[in-house]
């Protein structure tokens, strides 16, 4: 499975190739794909994290007890069953 941005870039490139040569529409699609690729390369951690936060916050698939753990090779969706909240008793000042 591909990342969403990869799917968008691939589709824009496909569409640009099916346009007649010299038409602005095809060139616009190619440029759009290039811009998206550049944004993805330059993305900050906060921007990438917000994509996942936005996804978790939409629809009825997820609720506030869901947590996502992402590494460079895995992504886990976990659900909290019980919590004591934040306990600061053992954190040094």
N, C-alpha and C positions, 0 to 999 in steps of 0.2 A: 504494500500500500504506500502511496506517495503522500508527501505533505501537501496541504492545501495550496500553498503558494506554488509548489512545483506543478500541480495540476493546472492552475491558472496560467502560469507561464507557458506550459506545453500547449495548452489549448489556444492561447493567443498566437503562438508561433504557427500552429497548424492553420488557423484562420488566415493569417497573413500570407501564407504560401498559396492558398486557394484563390486569393484576389488576383485580379489582372495586374500584370506588371505596370508600374508607373502610376497606379491609382493611389491617392493619398490615404485611403482607408487601410490598405495593407501596410503601408509605411507607418501609419498610426498604431496599428496593432503590434508591429515589431518594436516600435519605440516604447509602447506600454509594457511589453514583456521585459525590455531592457531596464526600464525604471523599477519595475517590481523586483527584478533580480538584484539591482543595486540596493534598494531599500532592505531587502532580506540580508544582504551581506553586511550592511551597516547597522543593523538592528541592535539596540541595547537590550540587556537582560530584562529591564522593566517592560519594554515593548512586547517582547516575546511572552513574558509572564502574563501580561494583560490579555493576550489572545486566549490563553487557557482560562483565565478568570472570567472573561466574557462568555466563553463557551459553557462553563459551569453554571453561570448565572442565568442562562437562557433556558426557557422551556421547563418541562416537568421531569426531565430525565434525572436530574440531580437535586440534592437538597443540602442544607448547610452542614450536614455531618459527613459529606464526601470530601476527601482530600486527594490530591494528586501528587505522586512522587515521581519525578522525572530524572533520569540519569542519561548519559550519552548512549546507552544501549537498551534501556527499558523505560516503560511508563506504566505506572500502577494507579488504578483508581481504588481507593480504600474507603471504607465506611466506618466511622467511629460508633461504637456501641455504648460506651460509657466513658465519662470524663469527670475528673475532680476539678477541672478548671486549672488556671495558672497558679501554682504554688511557689511562692518566692522565699519561703522559710529557709531554704538551704542554699540560696544564691548569695555568695559573699558581696558585701557592699562595695 
